[in-house]
Structure formats: structure tokens, C-alpha cells
Amino acid sequence: MDGDLGDFLRSRRARIQPADVGLTAYGRRRVPGLRREEVAQLAGMSVDYYIRLEQGRGPSVSDAVLDAIARVLRLDETEHAYLRTVARPRSRPRRARAAAQQVRPGLRLLLDSIDRAPAFIFGRRMDVLAWNDLADALNGFSRLSPTERNIPRQVFLEGPGRDCYPEWESVAAETVAYLRLDAARFPSDSELCSLVGELSVKSEDFRRLWADHQVKEKTHGIKRINHAVVGELVLPYETLTLPGDPDQLMVVYTPEPGTESADRLSLLGSWAAPAAPPRSTTA
């Protein structure tokens, strides 16, 4: 998406104070953080070169230059990878309209074999593509339309949102941070652009978080969920990249056996067992 590189660099300059990198702050600063001239100095490049880079007018940039900027701006590993992606738009995949997302039959069987933990697969744009029975009992995927089976829409627009997540602010920030990574990988995915536009128009919270330019992989953590039937669940989760399709991720909630959350999930699963909804879709 246009302007990603410049906006990202400006947001990262703003969070670092001159004293953090051994500089003395002289004079009044119109904006917080480091000036472009200071970043250029610390990274060992000309001011003009850095300004052109931040404005998106620079030539093809080397790994060495990006590494130097990442060092000055104290980027973590995910942010560093994101910088490399948005700094080289010509090398990114260009998809005017992404192909329909398919879940392989073997992965559907794998989901079905996980009978003691909620598990589901999501793809580009964080569209939920397939799930097992317990994930359906937990999230109600089979009751949603394909458009509604989208994690950002559920967090910001369609779903119970704040009522569902006691730590909604954290869930919302993580969702936006991952969606921005997706946007960097597929800048011309028209459906993704439409999704970001819709969320930006309809949700002030999304607009605020999107403007922060945070980026974060969805790897593992703990999700707290208020379920209408069984109450609050504290669910550790693991996110797995699927071999053969790096655009798809499997999320598995892994409550420790014997905990209250595990017992409540077991109860939820027993109540939902008679239902046998379809567990996959095409997006």
C-alpha cells in the first residue's frame, strides 16, 4: 500500500529519543523522536539519500543500508523483516485479485483428529477457512457467512468484540499488527485493500491502531475469552505455519489438562457434540 515505508520509518523515528542513542537534543523539536538528519548520521548515509528513501523516491536499497537503519531505529526481528519487504515493492507479489483459498483434504483430516482442543486454519486477510468441532463450539464459525468469518471483522465490526475478549485492546492490537504484515506481503490484493478501507471507515479503534504501524507475527500466547455458555476461558495457543502453503496458519488452543478452562472446554464439547456442521469453506 502506498506510503507504507515512509509512514513506518516516521513512526519508528518518533519512538526513539536522542538521548536513547547518545545524542544531545538541541533546540525545539517540532515532532517527537529522532530527526531524519540524525537517523542518516547514525546509519552512516547522506541526509539526502535517507530523505529520498523515506519519501519512497530512493533507488533499490541494499541489505546493508536497511540493516543500518534497523539498528538505529532499534527494530525487532519482525519489524526488520517488514522494513525489507516494504522497502522493495517491486519484489513483492503483485495480485490484482488473489486466487480462492483452498484447504487441503489432509489438513481437514488433521483438524478433525484434534478432538480435545479448538483448532482452526486462517489464510490471507485473516479469513477463517476451516475448523474442528470444538473450535466451532467456541467461536460459532458455522453460523457465520463467509464474509463474517474474518478475524478483523469479528474483532472490530461483526462479532461480540469487547464482550467476548476481556483483554480486547490487546487482541485488537495483535490483530491489526498481523494484518499489516499481510498487507505488506500482498500490496495489490484488492480484497485486502477493501477490508482495510472498510475497517478504517467503520471503526475508529482500527484507524488508530492501523496508524501506529505496529507489526507482529502471530506465533503463540494466551487468549482470554468470555463464552456465553461456559464463562471465561484462559486459553494458551500455538500458531503453526502449514507446509506447502505459507499463506495459511493453524491456530490450536492448548489449555493444560486439569485446569478449569480445560474442564469448561470439555463440557462445551460434550454439549456441542450432536451438531455436525461443515467444517471448511472456500474464500
N, C-alpha and C positions, 0 to 999 in steps of 0.2 A: 504494500500500500504506500502511496506517495507520502514522502515526508517522514517515514519511519526512522531512517538513520539520523537525521538532524534532531528530531524530537527526542530520540533515545539518548543521544550524546548530551543534549542540553539538560535532560532530566538527571543524568548521571553527574554532570558537572555541578549541578545545583546542590547535590547532597554532600559534597566534599568542601570543607573549609580550607583556606590557605594554610592555616596552622597545622592541619592534618598531614600536609605534605612538606612541611618545613619552610613555608613561605611566610613572609611578613605582609600583612594586609595594609596597604597604603591607600588613603583617600576613601571617599564614599563609594560604595558599591551599589549599582542600580539593581542588580539581581543577586540572589544568594549563590554561594559556592564559588568555584573557580571561573576565571575569565578564560576565553578562548586562547588568548595570548599565553596564559600560564600553562594551559594544557599543552600547547605546542612546545613551549620551552622545556617542560619536564619530559616530554616524549621525544625530544631531540629532532624536531622538524620545524620548517618555516611556518610562521603565522599564516601566511597566505595559503599554504598547502592545507593546513588544518581547516581554515575557514571554508575553502572550496569543498573539502571533504564533508564538513558538517552541512553545507548547503546542497549537497548532492551533485556538485559540479566537478568533482575530482576525477582523475583517471582511475584505471584499475589499480586497486590498492593492494600492497603486498601483505603477507602474513606478518612480517617484521613490524610494519607500521601499525597494524591492528593490535599486535601483541603489546607494543609500547603504549598505545592509547589505553588498552585494557589494564595495563599495570598502573598507569597514572590514575585512572578512574576507579581502580580497585574493584574490577568486575569479578564476580564469581565465575565458576566454570560454565554455567548455563548462560549467563549474560555474555561471556566471551564468545561462546558459540553463536549466540544470537547476533552479536555485532558482526561476525564474519558473514553470516547469512544476509543481513540487510545491507551490508556494505557492497555486496556483489549481486545486484539484482539480475544481471544478465545470466548468471549461473544458476538461478533459482528455477524450479519447474514452473512453466507457464501453462495454466489451464484455464481456458475461457469458461469451460463448464466441466467440472470433474465427472468422471465416469461413475455410474452407480456403484455403490459399495456392497460387496458380497462377503458373507461369512462362509468359510469352507465347511462342508459337512463334518469333517473331522473335528473342527473346533466346536460345532454344535454338540457333538457327542461328548466332547471333553467337558463342556458346560453341564450337560445332563449327569455326568458322572460325579460332579461335585454336589453331593446331596446334603451336606451339613453346614454349608457356608453360602451366603449370597454371592453370586458371581455374574458379571455381565461384560460385554465387549462394546467399546465405543470406537468410532472411527473419526474421520475428518469432521471438523466443525463440532466435535464432541457429540455427534449423533449416536444414540444408543442403538446398536444393530442386533444384538442377541442377548439372551439372559437365561438363567435357570429358574426353577420353580420358586426357590427361596428368595431370589432377587426380585421376582415378580410380586411375591407376597409382601416384600419390604417396600418396593417402590411403585408397584402398580403399573408396570410398563405396558401390559397387555390391554389396559383400559385407556391408553393414550393413543392419539393419532400419530402417524409417522412424524408430522411436523412438531408435535408436542414432545416426542421422545428425543429431546435435545437438552443436554445438561444446562447450558447457559440460559435457555428459555425457562427451564424448570426453576432455576435459582432466582432469576430476575423478573419473570413475567407470568408464566403459566401455573406453576406449582404453588404449594403452601409456603415456600420460601422461608421467611423468618420464623414461622410457627414450627416448621419441620426441623430447622437447624438451630440449636441453642447458641452455637458459635457461628452465626450467619455471616458476620463480617469476614471471618477467616475463610469460610467456604467460598464466599463471593470473590474475595481477592485471589484465591488459588485458581478459581475457575477462569477469571479474566487473564491471569498470568499465563495459564496454559493455552488459552485461545489465542493470545498474542503470538506465541510460538508457532501455532498452526498458521496464523496469518502470514508470518514471515516465510514459512516453507512453501506456501501456495498463494502468492500475492495476487494471482489473477483468477482465483476460484470465485466465480461470480456469486455462488450461493453463500459462501463465507462472507463476502463483502456485503451482501444483502442482510445477513444475520447481524453483523456488526452495526450496520446502519439502523436496522430495526431496534436493536437493543439500545443504541445511543439515543434514538428519538424517544423511546418509551420509558427508559429508566435513567433517572438522574444518578443513581448509585453506579450504574455501569459506566456512564460517561466519565464520572470522577475517577473510577479505577482504571479505565482504559487510558486516560490522560496521564496516569502515573508511569506508564511504560514499564511495569514490572513484568519479568519473565521468569517462569518456574516450571520445571518438569514435574509431572505427576508420577511419583515413584512409590512412596509409602507414607503412612501417617496414621492418624486416628480421626475417625468421623463420629461425631455425636449426632444422633437422630432421635427426634421425638416422633414415635409411631402412634397413630391414633388408637391402635388396638392394644399393644403390649407396653406402651410407655417408652421411657428413654432408654436408648441403646448406646453403649460405648463400643465402637467397632474399629479395631485396628484394620488396616487394609494394605495390600500389596498390589502394585500395578506392574503387569508383565507385558513387554513388547513381544508381539507374536511373530515367530519365524515365518518368512515368506511374505509378510505384509506389515512393514513398519508403520503404516498409517493406522493400524488397529492396535488397541491396547485392551488387555483383560484386567479387570479390577476384581479382586477377591477379598471379601471381608473375612477376617481371621480372628474371631473372639476366642480367648483362651478357654478351653473346656472347664466346666465347673463354675464359671463366673455367672453373675446374674444376667448379663447380656446374652451369653450363650444359652442359658435356660430359656430366656424370653424368645430368642430366635427359634429354638426347638419347638416351643409352644406355638409360635406363629406358623411354623412349617406344618405342624400337625393340623391346625385349623384350615390351612390353605390346600392341604393335600388332595382333596377331591377335585379341585379345579385342575384342568389340563389345557391352558391356553397355548396358542402358538408362541414359540419362544425365540423367534427371529424375524427379521424384516429386511427389506432392501431399501436403501436410502439414496 
